[in-house]
Amino acid sequence: MNEARAPEEPVVCARCGKTAESVPVTWTCSVENGRREYFCEECARENIRAIEGRLDSSWW
Ligand SMILES: [Zn+2]
């Protein structure tokens, strides 16, 4: 067995639930409460906008 780290676990967009076999370069990774969460390209854009606008993001 190959024990090398293989980051091939599927990733799921924390916002819309979109999945990918590996993390696309266009996706954004953020760590929330010690958990790693991913946002797809579209959601990352919304996420950034929300952060910049300091909107209430308690729902994510
Ligand atoms: Zn998404």
N, CA, C, O and the ligand as a Tripos MOL2 file, in Angstrom:
@<TRIPOS>MOLECULE
protein
  241   239    61     0     0
PROTEIN
NO_CHARGES

@<TRIPOS>ATOM
      1 N           0.8360   -1.1970    0.0000 N.3       1 MET1
      2 CA          0.0000    0.0000    0.0000 C.3       1 MET1
      3 C           0.8720    1.2490    0.0000 C.2       1 MET1
      4 O           1.9380    1.2750    0.6160 O.2       1 MET1
      5 N           0.4290    2.2390   -0.6670 N.am      2 ASN2
      6 CA          1.1590    3.5000   -0.6990 C.3       2 ASN2
      7 C           0.6900    4.3770    0.4520 C.2       2 ASN2
      8 O          -0.4730    4.7750    0.5130 O.2       2 ASN2
      9 N           1.6100    4.6740    1.3630 N.am      3 GLU3
     10 CA          1.2320    5.4550    2.5360 C.3       3 GLU3
     11 C           1.3870    6.9540    2.3170 C.2       3 GLU3
     12 O           1.1130    7.7530    3.2120 O.2       3 GLU3
     13 N           1.8230    7.3250    1.1370 N.am      4 ALA4
     14 CA          1.9900    8.7480    0.8670 C.3       4 ALA4
     15 C           0.6440    9.4530    0.9630 C.2       4 ALA4
     16 O          -0.4040    8.8950    0.6380 O.2       4 ALA4
     17 N           0.7110   10.6730    1.4110 N.am      5 ARG5
     18 CA         -0.5300   11.4230    1.5260 C.3       5 ARG5
     19 C          -1.1280   11.6670    0.1530 C.2       5 ARG5
     20 O          -0.4720   12.2080   -0.7380 O.2       5 ARG5
     21 N          -2.3690   11.2660   -0.0070 N.am      6 ALA6
     22 CA         -3.0490   11.4490   -1.2770 C.3       6 ALA6
     23 C          -4.3210   12.2440   -1.0570 C.2       6 ALA6
     24 O          -5.3420   11.6810   -0.6640 O.2       6 ALA6
     25 N          -4.2750   13.5140   -1.2990 N.am      7 PRO7
     26 CA         -5.4680   14.3480   -1.0790 C.3       7 PRO7
     27 C          -6.5000   14.1370   -2.1730 C.2       7 PRO7
     28 O          -6.8320   15.0460   -2.9350 O.2       7 PRO7
     29 N          -6.9900   12.9230   -2.2240 N.am      8 GLU8
     30 CA         -7.9320   12.5960   -3.2950 C.3       8 GLU8
     31 C          -9.3410   12.3870   -2.7710 C.2       8 GLU8
     32 O         -10.2240   11.9340   -3.4990 O.2       8 GLU8
     33 N          -9.5450   12.7210   -1.5050 N.am      9 GLU9
     34 CA        -10.9010   12.5610   -0.9940 C.3       9 GLU9
     35 C         -11.8020   13.5930   -1.6590 C.2       9 GLU9
     36 O         -11.3890   14.7250   -1.9100 O.2       9 GLU9
     37 N         -13.0110   13.1970   -1.9370 N.am     10 PRO10
     38 CA        -13.9330   14.1260   -2.6050 C.3      10 PRO10
     39 C         -14.2010   15.3290   -1.7300 C.2      10 PRO10
     40 O         -14.2740   15.2250   -0.5050 O.2      10 PRO10
     41 N         -14.3430   16.4490   -2.3650 N.am     11 VAL11
     42 CA        -14.6370   17.6710   -1.6310 C.3      11 VAL11
     43 C         -16.0580   18.1140   -1.9590 C.2      11 VAL11
     44 O         -16.5600   17.8830   -3.0600 O.2      11 VAL11
     45 N         -16.6800   18.7410   -1.0050 N.am     12 VAL12
     46 CA        -18.0450   19.2090   -1.1770 C.3      12 VAL12
     47 C         -18.0970   20.6930   -0.8570 C.2      12 VAL12
     48 O         -17.5510   21.1460    0.1490 O.2      12 VAL12
     49 N         -18.7450   21.4280   -1.7090 N.am     13 CYS13
     50 CA        -18.9290   22.8440   -1.4430 C.3      13 CYS13
     51 C         -19.7990   22.9980   -0.2070 C.2      13 CYS13
     52 O         -20.8880   22.4310   -0.1260 O.2      13 CYS13
     53 N         -19.3090   23.7710    0.7530 N.am     14 ALA14
     54 CA        -20.0350   23.9150    2.0190 C.3      14 ALA14
     55 C         -21.3020   24.7390    1.8460 C.2      14 ALA14
     56 O         -22.1300   24.7990    2.7550 O.2      14 ALA14
     57 N         -21.4580   25.3570    0.7180 N.am     15 ARG15
     58 CA        -22.6160   26.2410    0.5460 C.3      15 ARG15
     59 C         -23.6820   25.6100   -0.3400 C.2      15 ARG15
     60 O         -24.8530   25.5650    0.0350 O.2      15 ARG15
     61 N         -23.2820   25.1200   -1.5230 N.am     16 CYS16
     62 CA        -24.3020   24.6190   -2.4420 C.3      16 CYS16
     63 C         -24.2820   23.0960   -2.5640 C.2      16 CYS16
     64 O         -25.1700   22.5090   -3.1830 O.2      16 CYS16
     65 N         -23.2700   22.4590   -1.9750 N.am     17 GLY17
     66 CA        -23.2450   21.0130   -1.9840 C.3      17 GLY17
     67 C         -22.6360   20.3940   -3.2290 C.2      17 GLY17
     68 O         -22.6660   19.1750   -3.3920 O.2      17 GLY17
     69 N         -22.0920   21.2070   -4.0960 N.am     18 LYS18
     70 CA        -21.4360   20.7270   -5.2990 C.3      18 LYS18
     71 C         -20.2170   19.8940   -4.9100 C.2      18 LYS18
     72 O         -19.5130   20.2200   -3.9540 O.2      18 LYS18
     73 N         -19.9760   18.8340   -5.6440 N.am     19 THR19
     74 CA        -18.8670   17.9630   -5.2950 C.3      19 THR19
     75 C         -17.8180   17.9250   -6.4030 C.2      19 THR19
     76 O         -18.1000   18.1940   -7.5710 O.2      19 THR19
     77 N         -16.6060   17.5830   -5.9930 N.am     20 ALA20
     78 CA        -15.5140   17.4230   -6.9500 C.3      20 ALA20
     79 C         -14.6000   16.3280   -6.4350 C.2      20 ALA20
     80 O         -14.4920   16.1230   -5.2260 O.2      20 ALA20
     81 N         -13.9490   15.6300   -7.3310 N.am     21 GLU21
     82 CA        -13.0970   14.5170   -6.9210 C.3      21 GLU21
     83 C         -11.8360   15.0060   -6.2280 C.2      21 GLU21
     84 O         -11.3080   14.3360   -5.3410 O.2      21 GLU21
     85 N         -11.3570   16.1660   -6.6300 N.am     22 SER22
     86 CA        -10.2250   16.7800   -5.9470 C.3      22 SER22
     87 C         -10.4880   18.2840   -5.9390 C.2      22 SER22
     88 O         -11.3710   18.7750   -6.6430 O.2      22 SER22
     89 N          -9.7270   18.9920   -5.1490 N.am     23 VAL23
     90 CA        -10.0050   20.4170   -5.0010 C.3      23 VAL23
     91 C          -9.5700   21.1790   -6.2480 C.2      23 VAL23
     92 O          -8.3750   21.2870   -6.5220 O.2      23 VAL23
     93 N         -10.5200   21.7010   -6.9970 N.am     24 PRO24
     94 CA        -10.1620   22.4980   -8.1660 C.3      24 PRO24
     95 C          -9.4620   23.7740   -7.7300 C.2      24 PRO24
     96 O          -9.7180   24.2900   -6.6420 O.2      24 PRO24
     97 N          -8.5800   24.2800   -8.5760 N.am     25 VAL25
     98 CA         -7.8140   25.4600   -8.2010 C.3      25 VAL25
     99 C          -8.7080   26.6740   -8.0240 C.2      25 VAL25
    100 O          -8.3290   27.6470   -7.3720 O.2      25 VAL25
    101 N          -9.8890   26.6120   -8.6050 N.am     26 THR26
    102 CA        -10.7920   27.7570   -8.5190 C.3      26 THR26
    103 C         -11.5820   27.7530   -7.2160 C.2      26 THR26
    104 O         -12.2550   28.7290   -6.8850 O.2      26 THR26
    105 N         -11.4940   26.6500   -6.4820 N.am     27 TRP27
    106 CA        -12.2360   26.5640   -5.2330 C.3      27 TRP27
    107 C         -11.4590   27.2480   -4.1230 C.2      27 TRP27
    108 O         -10.2390   27.3970   -4.1830 O.2      27 TRP27
    109 N         -12.2030   27.6550   -3.1140 N.am     28 THR28
    110 CA        -11.6000   28.3200   -1.9670 C.3      28 THR28
    111 C         -11.7070   27.4150   -0.7540 C.2      28 THR28
    112 O         -12.7370   26.7890   -0.5040 O.2      28 THR28
    113 N         -10.6110   27.3650   -0.0080 N.am     29 CYS29
    114 CA        -10.6090   26.5790    1.2210 C.3      29 CYS29
    115 C         -10.5380   27.5390    2.4020 C.2      29 CYS29
    116 O          -9.7100   28.4490    2.4310 O.2      29 CYS29
    117 N         -11.4000   27.3260    3.3540 N.am     30 SER30
    118 CA        -11.3350   28.1430    4.5620 C.3      30 SER30
    119 C         -11.4950   27.2320    5.7670 C.2      30 SER30
    120 O         -12.1650   26.2020    5.6970 O.2      30 SER30
    121 N         -10.8800   27.6180    6.8580 N.am     31 VAL31
    122 CA        -10.9770   26.8020    8.0670 C.3      31 VAL31
    123 C         -11.9150   27.4790    9.0520 C.2      31 VAL31
    124 O         -11.6680   28.5870    9.5280 O.2      31 VAL31
    125 N         -12.9880   26.7810    9.3350 N.am     32 GLU32
    126 CA        -13.9830   27.3130   10.2650 C.3      32 GLU32
    127 C         -14.0770   26.3710   11.4530 C.2      32 GLU32
    128 O         -14.4150   25.1980   11.2940 O.2      32 GLU32
    129 N         -13.7810   26.8780   12.6380 N.am     33 ASN33
    130 CA        -13.8980   26.0660   13.8500 C.3      33 ASN33
    131 C         -13.0610   24.7870   13.7380 C.2      33 ASN33
    132 O         -13.4870   23.7210   14.1830 O.2      33 ASN33
    133 N         -11.8870   24.8970   13.1520 N.am     34 GLY34
    134 CA        -11.0110   23.7410   13.0440 C.3      34 GLY34
    135 C         -11.3840   22.7870   11.9320 C.2      34 GLY34
    136 O         -10.6900   21.7980   11.6960 O.2      34 GLY34
    137 N         -12.4830   23.0780   11.2450 N.am     35 ARG35
    138 CA        -12.8820   22.2270   10.1210 C.3      35 ARG35
    139 C         -12.5190   22.9120    8.8260 C.2      35 ARG35
    140 O         -12.6360   24.1290    8.6870 O.2      35 ARG35
    141 N         -12.0790   22.1100    7.8850 N.am     36 ARG36
    142 CA        -11.7450   22.6610    6.5840 C.3      36 ARG36
    143 C         -12.9840   22.6350    5.6950 C.2      36 ARG36
    144 O         -13.6020   21.5880    5.4970 O.2      36 ARG36
    145 N         -13.3240   23.7660    5.1810 N.am     37 GLU37
    146 CA        -14.4980   23.8280    4.3280 C.3      37 GLU37
    147 C         -14.1180   24.3990    2.9820 C.2      37 GLU37
    148 O         -13.2380   25.2520    2.8670 O.2      37 GLU37
    149 N         -14.7960   23.9120    1.9780 N.am     38 TYR38
    150 CA        -14.5040   24.3500    0.6210 C.3      38 TYR38
    151 C         -15.6970   25.0500    0.0180 C.2      38 TYR38
    152 O         -16.8510   24.7280    0.3000 O.2      38 TYR38
    153 N         -15.3840   26.0160   -0.8190 N.am     39 PHE39
    154 CA        -16.4350   26.7070   -1.5490 C.3      39 PHE39
    155 C         -16.0830   26.6750   -3.0250 C.2      39 PHE39
    156 O         -14.9450   26.9450   -3.4110 O.2      39 PHE39
    157 N         -17.0750   26.3430   -3.8520 N.am     40 CYS40
    158 CA        -16.8260   26.3030   -5.2740 C.3      40 CYS40
    159 C         -16.6200   27.7300   -5.7910 C.2      40 CYS40
    160 O         -16.7860   28.7060   -5.0590 O.2      40 CYS40
    161 N         -16.2650   27.8170   -7.0280 N.am     41 GLU41
    162 CA        -15.9150   29.1150   -7.5980 C.3      41 GLU41
    163 C         -17.0240   30.1400   -7.3880 C.2      41 GLU41
    164 O         -16.7720   31.2670   -6.9620 O.2      41 GLU41
    165 N         -18.2460   29.7370   -7.6920 N.am     42 GLU42
    166 CA        -19.3620   30.6760   -7.5660 C.3      42 GLU42
    167 C         -19.5950   31.0710   -6.1140 C.2      42 GLU42
    168 O         -19.7800   32.2470   -5.8010 O.2      42 GLU42
    169 N         -19.5850   30.0830   -5.2380 N.am     43 CYS43
    170 CA        -19.8580   30.3640   -3.8420 C.3      43 CYS43
    171 C         -18.7130   31.1390   -3.1990 C.2      43 CYS43
    172 O         -18.9400   31.9770   -2.3270 O.2      43 CYS43
    173 N         -17.4930   30.8600   -3.6270 N.am     44 ALA44
    174 CA        -16.3480   31.5910   -3.1030 C.3      44 ALA44
    175 C         -16.5020   33.0690   -3.4230 C.2      44 ALA44
    176 O         -16.1650   33.9380   -2.6200 O.2      44 ALA44
    177 N         -17.0140   33.3270   -4.6060 N.am     45 ARG45
    178 CA        -17.2160   34.7140   -5.0100 C.3      45 ARG45
    179 C         -18.2330   35.3800   -4.0800 C.2      45 ARG45
    180 O         -18.0550   36.5140   -3.6370 O.2      45 ARG45
    181 N         -19.3120   34.6290   -3.8020 N.am     46 GLU46
    182 CA        -20.3330   35.1540   -2.9010 C.3      46 GLU46
    183 C         -19.7700   35.2850   -1.4880 C.2      46 GLU46
    184 O         -20.0780   36.2320   -0.7640 O.2      46 GLU46
    185 N         -18.9460   34.3220   -1.1180 N.am     47 ASN47
    186 CA        -18.3590   34.3250    0.2170 C.3      47 ASN47
    187 C         -17.4760   35.5500    0.4010 C.2      47 ASN47
    188 O         -17.5540   36.2430    1.4160 O.2      47 ASN47
    189 N         -16.6470   35.8030   -0.5830 N.am     48 ILE48
    190 CA        -15.7540   36.9560   -0.5120 C.3      48 ILE48
    191 C         -16.5730   38.2370   -0.4350 C.2      48 ILE48
    192 O         -16.2510   39.1550    0.3200 O.2      48 ILE48
    193 N         -17.6240   38.2800   -1.2210 N.am     49 ARG49
    194 CA        -18.4590   39.4700   -1.2090 C.3      49 ARG49
    195 C         -19.0960   39.6610    0.1730 C.2      49 ARG49
    196 O         -19.2000   40.7790    0.6780 O.2      49 ARG49
    197 N         -19.5140   38.5580    0.7600 N.am     50 ALA50
    198 CA        -20.1330   38.6170    2.0760 C.3      50 ALA50
    199 C         -19.1320   39.0910    3.1170 C.2      50 ALA50
    200 O         -19.4590   39.8910    3.9940 O.2      50 ALA50
    201 N         -17.9080   38.5870    3.0100 N.am     51 ILE51
    202 CA        -16.8720   38.9860    3.9610 C.3      51 ILE51
    203 C         -16.5600   40.4700    3.7930 C.2      51 ILE51
    204 O         -16.4390   41.2070    4.7710 O.2      51 ILE51
    205 N         -16.4360   40.8850    2.5620 N.am     52 GLU52
    206 CA        -16.1080   42.2890    2.3110 C.3      52 GLU52
    207 C         -17.2410   43.1830    2.7860 C.2      52 GLU52
    208 O         -17.0080   44.2780    3.2990 O.2      52 GLU52
    209 N         -18.4740   42.7080    2.6100 N.am     53 GLY53
    210 CA        -19.6200   43.4970    3.0130 C.3      53 GLY53
    211 C         -19.9600   43.3230    4.4830 C.2      53 GLY53
    212 O         -20.8500   43.9920    5.0080 O.2      53 GLY53
    213 N         -19.2430   42.4170    5.1450 N.am     54 ARG54
    214 CA        -19.5050   42.1200    6.5530 C.3      54 ARG54
    215 C         -20.9850   41.8200    6.7800 C.2      54 ARG54
    216 O         -21.6170   42.3300    7.7060 O.2      54 ARG54
    217 N         -21.5020   40.9810    5.9090 N.am     55 LEU55
    218 CA        -22.8960   40.5960    6.0530 C.3      55 LEU55
    219 C         -23.0120   39.5210    7.1230 C.2      55 LEU55
    220 O         -22.0270   38.8860    7.5030 O.2      55 LEU55
    221 N         -24.1980   39.3370    7.5840 N.am     56 ASP56
    222 CA        -24.4280   38.2820    8.5640 C.3      56 ASP56
    223 C         -24.2460   36.9320    7.8820 C.2      56 ASP56
    224 O         -25.0190   36.5710    6.9950 O.2      56 ASP56
    225 N         -23.2280   36.1900    8.2960 N.am     57 SER57
    226 CA        -22.9480   34.9110    7.6470 C.3      57 SER57
    227 C         -23.0950   33.7690    8.6390 C.2      57 SER57
    228 O         -22.4650   32.7230    8.4850 O.2      57 SER57
    229 N         -23.9160   33.9660    9.6450 N.am     58 SER58
    230 CA        -24.0490   32.9400   10.6800 C.3      58 SER58
    231 C         -24.5990   31.6470   10.1100 C.2      58 SER58
    232 O         -24.4150   30.5770   10.6910 O.2      58 SER58
    233 N         -25.2760   31.7440    8.9690 N.am     59 TRP59
    234 CA        -25.8770   30.5350    8.4070 C.3      59 TRP59
    235 C         -24.8570   29.6560    7.7390 C.2      59 TRP59
    236 O         -25.1920   28.5420    7.3340 O.2      59 TRP59
    237 N         -23.6480   30.0950    7.6050 N.am     60 TRP60
    238 CA        -22.5880   29.2030    7.1140 C.3      60 TRP60
    239 C         -21.4650   29.2780    8.0990 C.2      60 TRP60
    240 O         -20.4410   28.6170    7.9200 O.2      60 TRP60
    241 ZN        -20.9230   26.1240   -4.2020 Zn       61 ZN61
@<TRIPOS>BOND
     1     1     2 1
     2     2     3 1
     3     3     4 2
     4     3     5 am
     5     5     6 1
     6     6     7 1
     7     7     8 2
     8     7     9 am
     9     9    10 1
    10    10    11 1
    11    11    12 2
    12    11    13 am
    13    13    14 1
    14    14    15 1
    15    15    16 2
    16    15    17 am
    17    17    18 1
    18    18    19 1
    19    19    20 2
    20    19    21 am
    21    21    22 1
    22    22    23 1
    23    23    24 2
    24    23    25 am
    25    25    26 1
    26    26    27 1
    27    27    28 2
    28    27    29 am
    29    29    30 1
    30    30    31 1
    31    31    32 2
    32    31    33 am
    33    33    34 1
    34    34    35 1
    35    35    36 2
    36    35    37 am
    37    37    38 1
    38    38    39 1
    39    39    40 2
    40    39    41 am
    41    41    42 1
    42    42    43 1
    43    43    44 2
    44    43    45 am
    45    45    46 1
    46    46    47 1
    47    47    48 2
    48    47    49 am
    49    49    50 1
    50    50    51 1
    51    51    52 2
    52    51    53 am
    53    53    54 1
    54    54    55 1
    55    55    56 2
    56    55    57 am
    57    57    58 1
    58    58    59 1
    59    59    60 2
    60    59    61 am
    61    61    62 1
    62    62    63 1
    63    63    64 2
    64    63    65 am
    65    65    66 1
    66    66    67 1
    67    67    68 2
    68    67    69 am
    69    69    70 1
    70    70    71 1
    71    71    72 2
    72    71    73 am
    73    73    74 1
    74    74    75 1
    75    75    76 2
    76    75    77 am
    77    77    78 1
    78    78    79 1
    79    79    80 2
    80    79    81 am
    81    81    82 1
    82    82    83 1
    83    83    84 2
    84    83    85 am
    85    85    86 1
    86    86    87 1
    87    87    88 2
    88    87    89 am
    89    89    90 1
    90    90    91 1
    91    91    92 2
    92    91    93 am
    93    93    94 1
    94    94    95 1
    95    95    96 2
    96    95    97 am
    97    97    98 1
    98    98    99 1
    99    99   100 2
   100    99   101 am
   101   101   102 1
   102   102   103 1
   103   103   104 2
   104   103   105 am
   105   105   106 1
   106   106   107 1
   107   107   108 2
   108   107   109 am
   109   109   110 1
   110   110   111 1
   111   111   112 2
   112   111   113 am
   113   113   114 1
   114   114   115 1
   115   115   116 2
   116   115   117 am
   117   117   118 1
   118   118   119 1
   119   119   120 2
   120   119   121 am
   121   121   122 1
   122   122   123 1
   123   123   124 2
   124   123   125 am
   125   125   126 1
   126   126   127 1
   127   127   128 2
   128   127   129 am
   129   129   130 1
   130   130   131 1
   131   131   132 2
   132   131   133 am
   133   133   134 1
   134   134   135 1
   135   135   136 2
   136   135   137 am
   137   137   138 1
   138   138   139 1
   139   139   140 2
   140   139   141 am
   141   141   142 1
   142   142   143 1
   143   143   144 2
   144   143   145 am
   145   145   146 1
   146   146   147 1
   147   147   148 2
   148   147   149 am
   149   149   150 1
   150   150   151 1
   151   151   152 2
   152   151   153 am
   153   153   154 1
   154   154   155 1
   155   155   156 2
   156   155   157 am
   157   157   158 1
   158   158   159 1
   159   159   160 2
   160   159   161 am
   161   161   162 1
   162   162   163 1
   163   163   164 2
   164   163   165 am
   165   165   166 1
   166   166   167 1
   167   167   168 2
   168   167   169 am
   169   169   170 1
   170   170   171 1
   171   171   172 2
   172   171   173 am
   173   173   174 1
   174   174   175 1
   175   175   176 2
   176   175   177 am
   177   177   178 1
   178   178   179 1
   179   179   180 2
   180   179   181 am
   181   181   182 1
   182   182   183 1
   183   183   184 2
   184   183   185 am
   185   185   186 1
   186   186   187 1
   187   187   188 2
   188   187   189 am
   189   189   190 1
   190   190   191 1
   191   191   192 2
   192   191   193 am
   193   193   194 1
   194   194   195 1
   195   195   196 2
   196   195   197 am
   197   197   198 1
   198   198   199 1
   199   199   200 2
   200   199   201 am
   201   201   202 1
   202   202   203 1
   203   203   204 2
   204   203   205 am
   205   205   206 1
   206   206   207 1
   207   207   208 2
   208   207   209 am
   209   209   210 1
   210   210   211 1
   211   211   212 2
   212   211   213 am
   213   213   214 1
   214   214   215 1
   215   215   216 2
   216   215   217 am
   217   217   218 1
   218   218   219 1
   219   219   220 2
   220   219   221 am
   221   221   222 1
   222   222   223 1
   223   223   224 2
   224   223   225 am
   225   225   226 1
   226   226   227 1
   227   227   228 2
   228   227   229 am
   229   229   230 1
   230   230   231 1
   231   231   232 2
   232   231   233 am
   233   233   234 1
   234   234   235 1
   235   235   236 2
   236   235   237 am
   237   237   238 1
   238   238   239 1
   239   239   240 2
@<TRIPOS>SUBSTRUCTURE
     1 MET1         2 RESIDUE 1 A MET
     2 ASN2         6 RESIDUE 1 A ASN
     3 GLU3        10 RESIDUE 1 A GLU
     4 ALA4        14 RESIDUE 1 A ALA
     5 ARG5        18 RESIDUE 1 A ARG
     6 ALA6        22 RESIDUE 1 A ALA
     7 PRO7        26 RESIDUE 1 A PRO
     8 GLU8        30 RESIDUE 1 A GLU
     9 GLU9        34 RESIDUE 1 A GLU
    10 PRO10       38 RESIDUE 1 A PRO
    11 VAL11       42 RESIDUE 1 A VAL
    12 VAL12       46 RESIDUE 1 A VAL
    13 CYS13       50 RESIDUE 1 A CYS
    14 ALA14       54 RESIDUE 1 A ALA
    15 ARG15       58 RESIDUE 1 A ARG
    16 CYS16       62 RESIDUE 1 A CYS
    17 GLY17       66 RESIDUE 1 A GLY
    18 LYS18       70 RESIDUE 1 A LYS
    19 THR19       74 RESIDUE 1 A THR
    20 ALA20       78 RESIDUE 1 A ALA
    21 GLU21       82 RESIDUE 1 A GLU
    22 SER22       86 RESIDUE 1 A SER
    23 VAL23       90 RESIDUE 1 A VAL
    24 PRO24       94 RESIDUE 1 A PRO
    25 VAL25       98 RESIDUE 1 A VAL
    26 THR26      102 RESIDUE 1 A THR
    27 TRP27      106 RESIDUE 1 A TRP
    28 THR28      110 RESIDUE 1 A THR
    29 CYS29      114 RESIDUE 1 A CYS
    30 SER30      118 RESIDUE 1 A SER
    31 VAL31      122 RESIDUE 1 A VAL
    32 GLU32      126 RESIDUE 1 A GLU
    33 ASN33      130 RESIDUE 1 A ASN
    34 GLY34      134 RESIDUE 1 A GLY
    35 ARG35      138 RESIDUE 1 A ARG
    36 ARG36      142 RESIDUE 1 A ARG
    37 GLU37      146 RESIDUE 1 A GLU
    38 TYR38      150 RESIDUE 1 A TYR
    39 PHE39      154 RESIDUE 1 A PHE
    40 CYS40      158 RESIDUE 1 A CYS
    41 GLU41      162 RESIDUE 1 A GLU
    42 GLU42      166 RESIDUE 1 A GLU
    43 CYS43      170 RESIDUE 1 A CYS
    44 ALA44      174 RESIDUE 1 A ALA
    45 ARG45      178 RESIDUE 1 A ARG
    46 GLU46      182 RESIDUE 1 A GLU
    47 ASN47      186 RESIDUE 1 A ASN
    48 ILE48      190 RESIDUE 1 A ILE
    49 ARG49      194 RESIDUE 1 A ARG
    50 ALA50      198 RESIDUE 1 A ALA
    51 ILE51      202 RESIDUE 1 A ILE
    52 GLU52      206 RESIDUE 1 A GLU
    53 GLY53      210 RESIDUE 1 A GLY
    54 ARG54      214 RESIDUE 1 A ARG
    55 LEU55      218 RESIDUE 1 A LEU
    56 ASP56      222 RESIDUE 1 A ASP
    57 SER57      226 RESIDUE 1 A SER
    58 SER58      230 RESIDUE 1 A SER
    59 TRP59      234 RESIDUE 1 A TRP
    60 TRP60      238 RESIDUE 1 A TRP
    61 ZN61       241 GROUP 0 **** ****
